[in-house]
Amino acid sequence: MSGLCSGPRKEVGVWIKLMKLLFDQNISYKLVTRLGDVYPESKHVRQVGLGEADDGAVWDYARANDFIIVSKDEDFHQRSFLYGSPPKVVWLRLGNCTTQDIEDTLRRNRVTLTSFAAQEEAAFLVIGREEA
């Protein structure tokens, strides 16, 4: 299940190299390496000196450096509606899950994420568990 804000579309292929994910504190830093083949420019907040930073600092860093924030934290959902984009936000609504579950979900939703990144007006994407 995923929900996507709509807006104008750009050539999706152009955005593949530009899409950089910034993994929040509540997501394993190991995903940077594990997903490097599909999201090669991605970082974890602790890699950029924001391991203990508040949401505002993470938001500002992502905006200044063209990252898409990936979080399990609902606070970024609220911040996205309040301030809009940039940065874009991906909210993983997976509940209690493993790092492998998150990796699998982000791999499975690569096309959705690429499309989201390409939509100038899109600010927020929800990715949840697949319906059985």
ChimeraX attribute file (.defattr): number of C-alpha atoms within 10 A of each C-alpha:
attribute: neighborCount
match mode: 1-to-1
recipient: residues
	/A:1	10
	/A:2	16
	/A:3	14
	/A:4	17
	/A:5	12
	/A:6	15
	/A:7	13
	/A:8	9
	/A:9	14
	/A:10	13
	/A:11	10
	/A:12	14
	/A:13	11
	/A:14	11
	/A:15	16
	/A:16	19
	/A:17	12
	/A:18	16
	/A:19	21
	/A:20	20
	/A:21	23
	/A:22	30
	/A:23	26
	/A:24	23
	/A:25	21
	/A:26	12
	/A:27	19
	/A:28	15
	/A:29	19
	/A:30	13
	/A:31	19
	/A:32	20
	/A:33	13
	/A:34	14
	/A:35	16
	/A:36	12
	/A:37	10
	/A:38	14
	/A:39	21
	/A:40	17
	/A:41	16
	/A:42	20
	/A:43	22
	/A:44	23
	/A:45	22
	/A:46	15
	/A:47	12
	/A:48	11
	/A:49	10
	/A:50	16
	/A:51	15
	/A:52	11
	/A:53	13
	/A:54	10
	/A:55	16
	/A:56	11
	/A:57	12
	/A:58	25
	/A:59	21
	/A:60	12
	/A:61	18
	/A:62	21
	/A:63	16
	/A:64	11
	/A:65	11
	/A:66	16
	/A:67	25
	/A:68	25
	/A:69	27
	/A:70	23
	/A:71	20
	/A:72	21
	/A:73	17
	/A:74	12
	/A:75	11
	/A:76	23
	/A:77	20
	/A:78	12
	/A:79	15
	/A:80	19
	/A:81	11
	/A:82	9
	/A:83	10
	/A:84	16
	/A:85	17
	/A:86	21
	/A:87	23
	/A:88	27
	/A:89	28
	/A:90	28
	/A:91	22
	/A:92	21
	/A:93	17
	/A:94	16
	/A:95	9
	/A:96	7
	/A:97	9
	/A:98	12
	/A:99	14
	/A:100	12
	/A:101	13
	/A:102	16
	/A:103	17
	/A:104	12
	/A:105	17
	/A:106	20
	/A:107	16
	/A:108	11
	/A:109	15
	/A:110	14
	/A:111	13
	/A:112	17
	/A:113	21
	/A:114	18
	/A:115	20
	/A:116	27
	/A:117	26
	/A:118	22
	/A:119	19
	/A:120	15
	/A:121	17
	/A:122	22
	/A:123	24
	/A:124	26
	/A:125	22
	/A:126	18
	/A:127	20
	/A:128	15
	/A:129	13
	/A:130	9
	/A:131	5
	/A:132	3
